[in-house]
Amino acid sequence: MAEDAVIKDEMVVQIEYQLTVEGEVIDSTDPEDREPIEFIQGQGHIIPGLEAELYGMQVGETRQVAVEAAQAYGGVDPEAYITLQRDDFPESMDPELGMVFEMNEPDGDTLLARVIGIEGDEVEVDLNHPLAGKDLLFDVKVVGLRPATDEELDHGHVHSHGEH
């Protein structure tokens, strides 16, 4: 890889990051616990506001990136609140305030849902992403960069060693 390689579309990018929301670190690729994340630049694999700010960076470069909610997980959708009945939950799941669980949409997609209220047999659920409406602050470091292979571009994701 050339020393002057920079992040551009169709490059496999590997970054370490720390995510801060409202002054609190909520996620990171702590080298002791988690590997850096890897993705193909320009394919929408990460939030748009972060992806846009990575263009032109090189291996070893660090940057602090502020991403407004609209370029992250969007605003809070007032239509994304639903009321379920206790009977709608599996017998093994007793809904509790603050509980987060997965729900399947009719099209097969999976959503994260959060219980925000319980009254009798009615369970109020928020389907917004937990970070909807929040501005994000990333501290990123580029730790790897290479052109994506034709196979990775065809498949739309990075291949780990030996994966096809």
Secondary structure, 3 states (H helix, E strand, C coil): CCCCCCCCCCEEEEEEEEEEECCEEEEECCCCCCCCEEEECCCCCCCHHHHHHHCCCCCCCEEEEEECHHHCCCCCCCCCEEEEEHHHCCCCCCCCCCCEEEEECCCCCEEEEEEEEEECCEEEEECCCCCCCCCEEEEEEEEEEEECCHHHHHHCCCCCCCCC
